[in-house]
Amino acid sequence: MPGAPLREIGVIVDGATGRLGRNAHLEGSLLAMRAEGGLPLADGTRLVPRPVLLGRDPGRLAAVAGALGGLPFSTDRESLLSDPANGVYFDAALTAGRHGRAMAAIAAGKHVYLEKPAATSHREAQEIARASRARGLKGGVVQDKLWLPGMQKLLALRRAGFFGRILSARLEFGWWVFDGFDRPMPRSDWNYRRDTQGGIVLDMFTHWQYLIDALVGEVRAVCCTMSTRQPRRRTPAGVAFDVDVEDEATALVEVEGGALVRVQASWARRVVDEDILTLAIDGTRGSAIAGVHHCRVQSAADTPLAVWNYRDPAAHAAGLAAAWSPAPEAPAPADSYRAGWEAFLRHLVGEGGFSATLEAGARGLQFVEACHRSAASRCWVDVPALATDCVSGGE
């Protein structure tokens, strides 16, 4: 609203020179909100984020800050944390060290918003949550996948009771990540090194935990296997290295009620006819399959008798496709990362519900650790509720 009172809040962006920090969180979220005059609040004011970039390399920081319109930047962490104008610390830097950085921000009296995973263990993530709560601060974790249009349509279907009793689900994710020898590797090499907290399970399975919890049922147990499909990679600088973490993982996840979710995530997977992320759910009353943007449904009433037609492949495929229809449209944000930021900023001023808490970040890491234990022992591992002292209360 033109002329609405403005409330500015400084946001320290740690990791702004990375692809995710710059593209998703700065350009797509904070700067987009700022360009539109801030986030409108219920009291008629507009909350305007003021990003300040933090990093170790002054040259790279200066280049990014200049490209984004002359943003303030610094390599002096203590100075930024001591500035009362900076109310929020956001961490999109390497996973390794996130616990220490978040704890320092909390000690300085800052609210914290953290990229996934929130730490390298659920114990560390619990410590961050406890420290934030003890200081009367608020915190959150990035849960961008739930805000994707396709997932929002699945969420609307579940809330409407479309599925009936959920029987099973399958989640597939990934694409082909070039190894760097014939074509440049498009992901940072830290993703494929143990000493920098790489591995597809730590990197991505926190996302699958909150998606499964929200769209299928609360995670109760997991059986997981992990593999390294491409054991040698080469950095853009031409340095070859051995991959010592998994780049593919497959899991069976048991949820409340006994339904099983089959999960497959891989950096050695060529996408065929679906999306880079798909979640399919089968229930007694209907089924749905969603990707990043789209969702298709088939109700029990519209479910045909499946008939093999091996003599006419085109008719066979057409008959199967005709049994599915687009899901009803559901409200969804234009940018999933920005939606998370808006929810978090509203949370800071006491507006609206907020589920992506620091405790939720700990829950995701608890699931990751269960996957690791399962793969090591080659057996099912329970995923119990978090310790009671980490259940959300003040968040």
Number of C-alpha atoms within 10 A of each C-alpha: 11 5 8 14 13 15 13 16 17 18 24 28 26 23 20 28 23 16 13 17 22 21 14 18 22 20 16 18 23 24 20 15 22 18 11 12 18 22 20 19 15 11 9 11 16 22 22 23 26 23 24 19 26 25 19 14 11 13 10 14 22 18 12 19 20 13 10 13 9 11 15 15 21 17 15 11 16 11 9 22 21 14 12 13 13 21 22 27 28 28 26 24 21 18 22 16 13 23 20 13 19 26 19 17 25 26 14 18 20 27 23 27 27 25 22 24 27 32 28 21 20 22 14 18 27 26 19 28 32 19 16 25 19 11 14 13 17 22 26 29 25 25 26 20 19 24 22 22 24 25 27 24 26 31 18 17 20 18 12 10 13 21 24 15 14 24 17 19 23 20 22 20 21 21 16 12 18 17 21 20 15 8 11 16 16 13 15 13 18 17 21 25 17 13 11 14 19 23 22 22 26 25 16 17 22 23 22 24 22 24 22 22 14 17 21 28 20 19 26 18 21 26 22 25 20 22 15 19 15 17 15 15 20 20 18 16 8 11 10 14 14 12 22 15 21 24 24 22 21 20 22 19 29 23 21 13 13 15 18 22 24 19 20 18 24 23 20 17 17 12 13 8 6 13 17 16 19 20 27 21 22 22 19 13 16 21 24 25 25 26 23 19 15 19 24 20 24 22 19 15 8 13 14 13 8 9 9 9 12 9 8 9 11 10 12 15 11 10 15 14 11 11 15 18 14 13 19 12 13 15 9 16 14 12 15 21 24 23 20 25 22 18 17 26 22 19 19 19 12 11 14 11 11 15 16 20 23 30 27 26 30 29 28 25 29 23 28 27 20 20 32 20 18 21 21 12 13 13 13 19 21 16 21 13 13 15 8 7 10 20 19 15 8 12 22
